[in-house]
Amino acid sequence: MSASQFGQLKQQTPISRDPVYNSMVRRVGDRIAYVAGPDMPNAQWEFVVFEDDEQINAFAMPGGKVAVYTGIFKVAKTDADLAIVMGHEVAHVAAGHGNERMTQQLLVAGGALALQFGTSDMDSDQRALLMAAYGAGASVGVMLPYSRYHECEADEIGLIYAAKAGYDPRTAIPFWKRMAAQSNGAPPEFLSTHPADSTRIRKLNELMPKVMQLYQNR
Ligand SMILES: [Zn+2]
């Protein structure tokens, strides 16, 4: 299902041929895939750079399909920066969040009944977004936010991946702060679903001793 969705996206979205961006994404992607491999034994990894400077965004899909939009390079300047984003996105998939989110998307397609009974564990922001998506007549391709719990989990697993892959996990703190600063007024797409608020930064800081040990002892 996601392989064909990804194939569709690749046909609909211009693909960047920029050699610097592509080699950066492949280099980091290969290392993240290597350390995430045991968690995703059936993955057929594929890394794509989509040409869209307005999208400060990235995502991963079940099956190891990973896409980065060129806009992300406004904030991700180094391999380590990119590893923070890609590690986080791959972590969502490795932890099975993608399937759960896809279920949420099916709920959108399913209609009002699902909205009534399927959203009880969402917070009000998510419910509002889901309602908006439903109201817009959305059926496929709507990027719904993950729950706060899933964000925390993806941050932790993503940092572990980055550290094991040889990228300094401390990069995450200034990276997310830069991401937040990037949003003059309207937050970029990625930030709207990944708020770099003080709670998140505090939790990232709490994870540092553990992941720094992984990074230093690898
Ligand atoms: Zn996330």
Boltz pocket constraint, residues with backbone or C-beta under 6 A from the ligand:
constraints:
  - pocket:
      binder: B
      contacts: [[A, 88], [A, 92], [A, 146], [A, 150], [A, 151], [A, 154], [A, 193], [A, 194]]
      max_distance: 6.0
